[in-house]
Amino acid sequence: MNIDVKKFIIRGSIFATPIVLFFGISFYVLFTSGELEPWDSIVQKWMSDNPVQVGMVYSTLPRYLKLASVLARRPEIIVMGSSRSNQVRAGFFKKPDKFYNAQVGGSTIEDYGIFLNKIPTDSQPKVILLGLHPEFFDNSCRRAGTKTIEEEYSQKFGQSGSFKAWEYGYKQLYQDYFEGKFKLKDLSKLGKDSDKIGLNSILHNAGYRNDGSYFDGRVMADLLSHPRTENYKDVFKNQFFSNKIKQTCPDNHAYAINQVDQFLKTSSSRNIYIIGFMPPLASIINKTIGVDKKYDYIKNLDSDLKPLFEKYKFGFYNFVDFSKLDPEDKEMIDPTHGSEKTMLRVIISMLRDNQTLRRYADINYLNNLLKSSKNNFFVFEN
């Protein structure tokens, strides 16, 4: 080998080494953490008897994975809604394997119809617990593009999941490190727990469980170790009222009501029984919005929605004001998200007069479960 060739190889190696290290480290972290796990593989792992928690950082997975899970499992009863419905657990029901929480964090009013239309009639559930959230009915311009939502439910989108995680994650990983979102010592956890998929799950014990519900270990650990004091009221109000409407659309309320009506009509034609419920807001938030005319639309939702459900002979329950059951917000995770224990109370309340739901859940068992809970947030150990 002549000297020029040797110089070329040496120079090439010097030039290539940083590039190889850059991509090599990214690939190692993303692959070992499960961020590059094929999404259909995740669906199959969720269906196993072993608990598997999935918390991705570098890919947007809920829509496709939730739909794919429903199609694979064919549950008899499912939950639909946003993150405010994510604490409804399979263990609340007589046959846990016949339940699935298909809520999608960050969902819109358009998600309901699109999701349902993606389920063939021979795979459809018998009952849907439909989480209806007040913010869907305000006058903000939150209307989503149905094309974008449709794409995120598609098989093509699901099959590209690993590529999307790599495309976004290989550079973002370094930025997150330099911003202090994780430390080098955190990477020692990679590959040690096969029941955790994704960096959010591995580093923070946060992600979706087998039954579709969500657990955020970091938040819950903080709540359990720091009992609430009176200043929680100001914290909750700051969190809730910081989300100001930037642009108004006066017709959004009527549009959202019509979306619900169309969903109920389709469900009725398919012989699917719908139980609509509005999850709780913190008591301190209810007290504050109660004297603000800007939130009158929340007070009027009963009169807007209940007749629609009655028209199709479905059940409807409004739990926005939960102050009688949790006046001091001891069981609320934050201003808009109730805990596992909160949602158990919601299910028990609906069971008292909903004969259809009683086929799937035992009110006596759930009352005993509630009484035996060891803290304000959990009723199960995992």
Secondary structure in CASP SS format (residue, H / E / C, confidence):
PFRMAT SS
TARGET T0000
AUTHOR 0000-0000-0000
METHOD secondary structure of the structure
MODEL  1
M C 1.00
N C 1.00
I H 1.00
D H 1.00
V H 1.00
K H 1.00
K H 1.00
F H 1.00
I H 1.00
I H 1.00
R H 1.00
G H 1.00
S H 1.00
I H 1.00
F H 1.00
A H 1.00
T H 1.00
P H 1.00
I H 1.00
V H 1.00
L H 1.00
F H 1.00
F H 1.00
G H 1.00
I H 1.00
S H 1.00
F H 1.00
Y H 1.00
V H 1.00
L H 1.00
F H 1.00
T H 1.00
S H 1.00
G C 1.00
E C 1.00
L C 1.00
E C 1.00
P C 1.00
W H 1.00
D H 1.00
S H 1.00
I H 1.00
V H 1.00
Q H 1.00
K H 1.00
W H 1.00
M C 1.00
S C 1.00
D C 1.00
N C 1.00
P C 1.00
V C 1.00
Q E 1.00
V E 1.00
G C 1.00
M C 1.00
V C 1.00
Y C 1.00
S C 1.00
T C 1.00
L C 1.00
P H 1.00
R H 1.00
Y H 1.00
L H 1.00
K H 1.00
L H 1.00
A H 1.00
S H 1.00
V H 1.00
L H 1.00
A H 1.00
R H 1.00
R C 1.00
P C 1.00
E C 1.00
I E 1.00
I E 1.00
V E 1.00
M E 1.00
G C 1.00
S C 1.00
S H 1.00
R H 1.00
S H 1.00
N C 1.00
Q C 1.00
V C 1.00
R C 1.00
A H 1.00
G H 1.00
F H 1.00
F C 1.00
K C 1.00
K C 1.00
P H 1.00
D H 1.00
K H 1.00
F E 1.00
Y E 1.00
N E 1.00
A C 1.00
Q C 1.00
V C 1.00
G C 1.00
G C 1.00
S C 1.00
T C 1.00
I H 1.00
E H 1.00
D H 1.00
Y H 1.00
G H 1.00
I H 1.00
F H 1.00
L H 1.00
N H 1.00
K C 1.00
I C 1.00
P C 1.00
T H 1.00
D H 1.00
S H 1.00
Q C 1.00
P C 1.00
K C 1.00
V E 1.00
I E 1.00
L E 1.00
L E 1.00
G E 1.00
L C 1.00
H C 1.00
P H 1.00
E H 1.00
F H 1.00
F H 1.00
D C 1.00
N C 1.00
S E 1.00
C C 1.00
R C 1.00
R C 1.00
A C 1.00
G C 1.00
T H 1.00
K H 1.00
T H 1.00
I H 1.00
E H 1.00
E H 1.00
E H 1.00
Y H 1.00
S C 1.00
Q H 1.00
K H 1.00
F H 1.00
G H 1.00
Q H 1.00
S C 1.00
G H 1.00
S H 1.00
F H 1.00
K H 1.00
A H 1.00
W H 1.00
E H 1.00
Y H 1.00
G H 1.00
Y H 1.00
K H 1.00
Q H 1.00
L H 1.00
Y H 1.00
Q H 1.00
D H 1.00
Y H 1.00
F H 1.00
E C 1.00
G C 1.00
K C 1.00
F C 1.00
K C 1.00
L H 1.00
K H 1.00
D H 1.00
L H 1.00
S H 1.00
K H 1.00
L C 1.00
G C 1.00
K C 1.00
D C 1.00
S C 1.00
D C 1.00
K E 1.00
I E 1.00
G C 1.00
L H 1.00
N H 1.00
S H 1.00
I H 1.00
L H 1.00
H H 1.00
N C 1.00
A E 1.00
G E 1.00
Y E 1.00
R C 1.00
N C 1.00
D C 1.00
G C 1.00
S C 1.00
Y E 1.00
F E 1.00
D E 1.00
G H 1.00
R H 1.00
V H 1.00
M H 1.00
A H 1.00
D H 1.00
L H 1.00
L H 1.00
S H 1.00
H C 1.00
P C 1.00
R C 1.00
T C 1.00
E C 1.00
N C 1.00
Y H 1.00
K H 1.00
D H 1.00
V H 1.00
F H 1.00
K H 1.00
N H 1.00
Q H 1.00
F H 1.00
F H 1.00
S C 1.00
N C 1.00
K C 1.00
I C 1.00
K C 1.00
Q C 1.00
T E 1.00
C C 1.00
P C 1.00
D C 1.00
N H 1.00
H H 1.00
A H 1.00
Y H 1.00
A H 1.00
I H 1.00
N H 1.00
Q H 1.00
V H 1.00
D H 1.00
Q H 1.00
F H 1.00
L H 1.00
K H 1.00
T H 1.00
S H 1.00
S H 1.00
S H 1.00
R C 1.00
N C 1.00
I C 1.00
Y E 1.00
I E 1.00
I E 1.00
G E 1.00
F E 1.00
M E 1.00
P C 1.00
P C 1.00
L E 1.00
A C 1.00
S H 1.00
I H 1.00
I H 1.00
N H 1.00
K H 1.00
T H 1.00
I H 1.00
G C 1.00
V C 1.00
D C 1.00
K H 1.00
K H 1.00
Y H 1.00
D H 1.00
Y H 1.00
I H 1.00
K H 1.00
N C 1.00
L H 1.00
D H 1.00
S H 1.00
D H 1.00
L H 1.00
K H 1.00
P H 1.00
L H 1.00
F H 1.00
E H 1.00
K H 1.00
Y C 1.00
K C 1.00
F C 1.00
G E 1.00
F E 1.00
Y E 1.00
N E 1.00
F C 1.00
V C 1.00
D E 1.00
F C 1.00
S C 1.00
K C 1.00
L C 1.00
D C 1.00
P C 1.00
E C 1.00
D C 1.00
K C 1.00
E C 1.00
M E 1.00
I C 1.00
D C 1.00
P C 1.00
T C 1.00
H C 1.00
G E 1.00
S C 1.00
E H 1.00
K H 1.00
T H 1.00
M H 1.00
L H 1.00
R H 1.00
V H 1.00
I H 1.00
I H 1.00
S H 1.00
M H 1.00
L H 1.00
R C 1.00
D C 1.00
N C 1.00
Q H 1.00
T H 1.00
L H 1.00
R H 1.00
R C 1.00
Y C 1.00
A C 1.00
D C 1.00
I H 1.00
N H 1.00
Y H 1.00
L H 1.00
N H 1.00
N H 1.00
L H 1.00
L H 1.00
K H 1.00
S C 1.00
S C 1.00
K C 1.00
N C 1.00
N C 1.00
F C 1.00
F C 1.00
V C 1.00
F C 1.00
E C 1.00
N C 1.00
END
